[in-house]
Amino acid sequence: LLNHTLVSALNTAARAVFDRGELPASLGVYEIACGVARRIEDARGEAQCSLNTGELLAAMNRYDDALKALQDAVTRFTALGDKTYPGVALTDIGRIYRNRNQFDDALATYEKALQLLQAPEDGARQVKLLMNMGNAYRAAGKYDQAAQRLDQALQLARPLGNALATSDVLLSLSGLYYYLRDLPLVERYAQEALDLKLKNGITGSLNSTYMQLAMVNANLNHFEAAREHYDLAWKTSGPNDKESRLMVLYNYGNMLHKLNDHAGATAKLSAAASLADEIDRQSLAAHARVSLAEIANDETRWEDSLALTEPGLATGRATGELLLIARATDAHGVALSGLGRYAEAEVYFRESIASIESMREHVNADKETTALYMRDKAPVYRHLAAALIAEGKNGDALAIAEQAKARVVLDVLRSGHVDLARGLTPEEKRQEEGFHTRLAALWDAKVPSADLLERTRVDYRAFKNALYARHPELKVHRLDLDPASPAELMKSLPEQNSALLEYLVDDNRVILLVVTKGASGAVTKAYVMPMAEERLEKDIAAFRSAIDRKSTRLNSSHLGI
């Protein structure tokens, strides 16, 4: 009775138990299958058993044990001359690295898997692999490479007629554009994924699809629809699907924070942080605690916020996750500002902005998407400007305000149909493209060289300086300009008694920077006016309406504006 057929039957039975979500029971059946395969020296059966056991252990978040089993599967299948199943095992190994935020290891492993999965019958496996690569690039903040890999996956999945694979890729694309804050695209891809699943009776990943639609509705301020979809996401995730439940808790909690339900948000985000700790999702645990820090900042619990951002600072810097660094340093800076430690806060805000600038290098989207992405990152510029004003550095605050606006315009130009290389010779274009290629390769290197990366950046800056010297108009076309000083701005004013006004609008205040001419040169003064952003929007709309009607009756709100 002990033969290969029995081993195969046991593996199939264990998989069926696994698919029902009964993970511990499935592990027991796999252990029996492995024992039988070893006893009868069924090499392929042992290899398959190692692969299946590794996938199960990964689903149970026992990553160290899963890695051992999957690496054993790679070795065994390779010894049998197989290429497909080592590629499958490597895909699973890459996903474990991605879940641990070891992005370089994940992407290097995925590349090895891609080299193996080249047979015509490997189409569905290539789709899964490319989707995982796209998700890893997205998690690393490299959104252009993420879009490229996910688009490849979708182009492969559609002709296969595989509704499950296609819907999963659509869901990943929806997730990518959620990070880029292009909500219409998020909704379109998520709805198409949901329609495919419901039409074909696919229950897998339904929870993720409902959650994506919940996040879209939350960002569109359709909160009742968002609650409905979050509840559906929770109901369609089984009690053993801790990964999915973690994501529901995290995103639901962030929506409740947006609704100023601090108690409800704190409960869900605290549960998310604990669950992320339990299943070894360090990045999500840190993100959840940064969200809790943002709530603490709202409640002026500055010391609590500092403590809550520490894991995010440590994890982000250790893994190089730019979004986490940007969020944690911004929240940390807000808390320091609240404590009156403005010089320290300035350092953290500048680190946050540097991370955002690095992320921007990997945003390769259309102009609407790029502008939406930048708008979501704008608050840190305002936070830095406010800290600089508190330090008495009004001129520096004005420069930051101008820099924030220039970045939005430049992003639109880069992503639209504006030729930012006009006027360059073919050789100059070739040299600049060479710098871009080398910088991208260094960024994506498995073992990046910080020294080489910095030297290449310095060389590129030197090249650009020479380029701008030969083509002065190019610097203007690209908006690659240092913000004008108050004295320079004064020269552009038409009259001696003119003033330049720069407004910064935050959630609960308006900062007005006024540049005038003083006895010894330009003078920059700052005025901080408490005012909710929503109230300001309503007052401006009313003022605009009065102007459109050519009304001569102005009320107090009109005069205030």
Residue pairs with C-beta under 8 A, 6 or more apart in sequence:
2 36
2 39
2 40
3 40
3 42
4 40
4 42
4 44
4 45
6 36
7 33
7 36
7 37
7 40
7 42
7 45
7 48
7 49
8 45
8 48
10 29
10 30
10 32
10 33
10 36
11 30
11 33
11 45
11 48
11 49
11 52
13 29
14 26
14 27
14 29
14 30
14 33
14 52
14 56
15 26
15 52
17 25
17 26
17 29
18 26
18 52
18 56
18 59
21 238
21 239
21 240
21 241
22 240
23 56
23 59
23 60
23 240
24 60
26 56
27 53
27 56
27 57
27 60
30 49
30 52
30 53
30 56
31 53
33 45
33 49
33 52
34 46
34 49
34 50
34 53
36 42
36 45
37 45
37 46
37 49
38 46
43 76
43 79
43 80
44 80
46 76
47 73
47 76
47 77
47 80
47 82
47 85
48 73
48 85
50 69
50 70
50 72
50 73
50 76
51 69
51 70
51 73
51 77
51 85
51 88
51 89
51 92
53 69
54 66
54 67
54 68
54 69
54 70
54 72
54 73
54 89
54 92
55 66
55 70
55 92
56 66
57 63
57 65
57 66
57 69
58 66
58 70
58 92
58 95
58 96
60 66
61 242
61 243
61 278
61 279
61 280
63 96
63 99
63 100
63 280
66 92
66 96
67 93
67 96
70 89
70 90
70 92
70 93
70 96
71 89
71 93
73 85
73 86
73 89
74 86
74 89
74 90
74 93
77 85
77 86
77 89
78 86
83 116
83 117
83 118
83 119
84 116
84 117
84 119
84 121
84 122
84 125
86 113
86 116
87 113
87 114
87 116
87 117
87 122
87 125
87 129
88 113
88 117
88 125
90 109
90 110
90 112
90 113
90 116
91 109
91 110
91 113
91 117
91 125
91 128
91 129
91 132
93 109
94 105
94 106
94 107
94 109
94 110
94 113
94 132
94 133
94 136
95 106
95 132
97 103
97 105
97 106
97 109
98 106
98 132
98 135
98 136
98 139
99 280
99 281
100 280
100 282
101 139
101 282
101 283
101 315
101 319
101 321
102 319
103 136
103 139
103 140
103 319
103 320
103 321
104 445
104 446
104 447
104 448
105 446
106 136
107 133
107 136
107 137
107 140
107 444
107 446
108 446
110 129
110 132
110 133
110 136
113 129
114 126
114 129
114 130
114 133
117 125
117 126
117 129
123 156
123 160
124 157
124 160
124 162
124 165
126 153
126 156
127 153
127 156
127 157
127 160
127 162
127 165
127 169
128 165
128 168
130 149
130 150
130 152
130 153
130 156
131 149
131 150
131 153
131 168
131 169
131 172
133 149
134 145
134 146
134 147
134 148
134 149
134 150
134 153
134 172
134 176
135 146
135 172
135 175
137 143
137 145
137 146
137 149
138 146
138 172
138 175
138 176
138 179
139 283
139 321
140 320
140 321
140 322
141 321
141 322
141 323
141 358
141 359
141 362
142 362
142 443
142 444
143 176
143 179
143 180
143 359
143 362
143 363
143 364
143 365
144 362
144 363
144 364
145 362
145 444
146 176
147 173
147 176
147 364
147 365
150 169
150 172
150 173
150 176
151 173
153 169
153 172
154 166
154 169
154 170
154 173
157 165
157 166
157 169
158 166
160 166
163 196
163 197
163 199
163 200
163 202
164 197
164 200
164 202
164 204
166 196
167 192
167 193
167 194
167 196
167 197
167 202
167 205
167 209
168 193
168 205
170 189
170 190
170 192
170 193
170 196
171 189
171 190
171 193
171 205
171 208
171 209
171 212
173 185
173 189
174 185
174 186
174 187
174 188
174 189
174 190
174 193
174 212
175 186
175 212
177 183
177 185
177 186
177 189
177 369
178 186
178 212
178 215
178 216
179 323
180 363
180 365
180 369
180 370
180 372
180 373
181 219
181 369
181 372
181 373
181 375
181 376
182 365
182 368
182 369
182 372
182 373
183 216
183 219
183 220
183 372
185 369
186 212
186 215
186 216
187 213
187 216
190 209
190 212
190 213
190 216
191 213
193 209
193 212
194 206
194 209
194 210
194 213
196 202
197 203
197 204
197 205
197 206
197 209
203 236
206 236
207 232
207 233
207 234
207 236
207 237
207 241
207 244
207 248
208 233
208 244
208 247
210 229
210 230
210 232
210 233
210 236
211 229
211 230
211 233
211 244
211 247
211 248
211 251
213 225
213 229
214 225
214 226
214 227
214 228
214 229
214 230
214 232
214 233
214 251
214 252
214 255
215 226
215 251
215 255
217 223
217 225
217 226
217 229
218 226
218 251
218 254
218 255
218 258
223 255
223 259
226 255
230 248
230 251
230 252
230 255
233 244
233 248
234 245
234 248
237 244
237 245
237 248
239 245
242 275
242 278
242 279
243 279
243 281
245 275
246 272
246 275
246 276
246 279
246 281
246 284
247 284
249 268
249 269
249 271
249 272
249 275
250 268
250 269
250 272
250 276
250 284
250 287
250 288
250 291
252 268
253 264
253 265
253 266
253 267
253 268
253 269
253 271
253 272
253 288
253 291
254 265
254 269
254 291
255 265
256 262
256 264
256 265
256 268
257 265
257 269
257 291
257 294
257 295
257 298
259 265
262 295
262 298
262 299
265 291
265 295
266 292
266 295
269 288
269 289
269 291
269 292
269 295
270 288
270 292
272 284
272 288
273 285
273 288
273 289
273 292
276 282
276 284
276 285
276 288
277 285
282 315
282 319
283 315
283 319
283 321
283 324
285 311
285 315
286 311
286 312
286 314
286 315
286 316
286 324
286 328
287 312
287 324
287 327
289 308
289 309
289 311
289 312
290 308
290 309
290 312
290 324
290 327
290 328
290 331
292 308
293 304
293 305
293 306
293 308
293 309
293 312
293 328
293 331
293 332
293 335
294 305
294 331
294 334
296 302
296 304
296 305
296 308
296 335
297 305
297 331
297 334
297 335
297 338
300 338
302 335
302 336
302 338
302 339
303 335
303 339
305 331
305 332
305 334
305 335
305 338
306 332
306 335
306 336
308 331
309 328
309 329
309 331
309 332
309 335
312 324
312 325
312 327
312 328
312 331
313 325
313 328
313 329
313 332
315 321
315 324
316 322
316 324
316 325
316 328
317 325
322 355
322 356
322 358
322 359
323 355
323 359
325 351
325 352
325 355
326 352
326 355
326 356
326 359
326 377
326 380
327 352
329 348
329 349
329 351
329 352
329 355
330 348
330 349
330 352
330 379
330 380
330 383
332 348
333 345
333 346
333 347
333 348
333 349
333 352
333 380
333 383
333 384
333 387
334 345
334 383
336 342
336 344
336 345
336 348
337 345
337 383
337 386
337 387
337 390
340 390
342 387
342 388
342 390
342 391
343 391
345 383
345 387
346 384
346 387
346 388
346 391
349 380
349 383
349 384
349 387
350 384
352 380
353 380
353 381
353 384
356 377
356 380
359 377
360 373
360 374
360 407
360 411
361 443
362 443
363 369
363 370
363 373
363 411
363 415
364 415
365 373
365 415
366 415
366 416
367 411
367 412
367 415
367 416
369 415
370 411
370 412
370 414
370 415
371 408
371 411
371 412
373 411
374 407
374 408
374 411
375 408
378 404
378 408
379 506
379 507
381 400
381 401
381 403
381 404
382 404
382 504
382 505
382 506
382 511
383 506
384 397
384 400
385 397
385 400
385 401
385 504
385 511
386 397
386 504
386 506
386 511
386 528
388 394
388 396
388 397
388 400
389 397
389 511
389 513
389 526
389 528
394 513
394 524
394 525
394 526
395 485
395 486
395 524
397 511
397 513
397 524
397 526
398 483
398 486
398 489
398 502
398 513
398 515
398 524
399 482
399 483
399 485
400 483
401 502
401 504
401 513
402 483
402 484
402 502
403 483
406 479
406 481
406 483
409 479
410 478
410 479
410 480
413 420
413 478
413 479
414 420
418 477
420 477
420 478
421 429
421 432
422 474
422 477
423 471
423 473
423 474
424 432
424 467
424 471
424 474
428 467
431 463
432 463
432 467
435 456
435 459
435 460
435 463
438 456
439 453
439 456
439 457
439 460
442 448
442 449
442 452
442 453
442 456
443 453
464 480
467 474
468 474
468 475
468 480
475 481
485 522
486 515
486 522
486 523
486 524
487 521
487 522
489 500
489 515
489 522
490 500
490 515
490 516
490 517
490 521
490 522
493 499
493 500
493 517
496 517
499 514
499 515
499 516
500 514
500 515
500 516
501 512
501 513
501 514
502 512
502 513
502 514
502 515
503 510
503 511
503 512
503 513
504 510
504 511
504 512
504 513
505 511
505 533
505 536
506 533
507 532
507 533
508 530
508 531
508 532
508 533
509 528
509 529
509 530
509 531
510 528
510 529
510 531
510 536
511 526
511 527
511 528
511 529
512 526
512 527
512 528
512 529
513 524
513 525
513 526
514 524
514 525
514 526
514 527
515 522
515 523
515 524
516 522
516 523
516 525
517 523
539 557
539 558
539 560
539 561
540 561
542 557
542 558
543 557
543 558
543 561
546 553
546 554
546 558
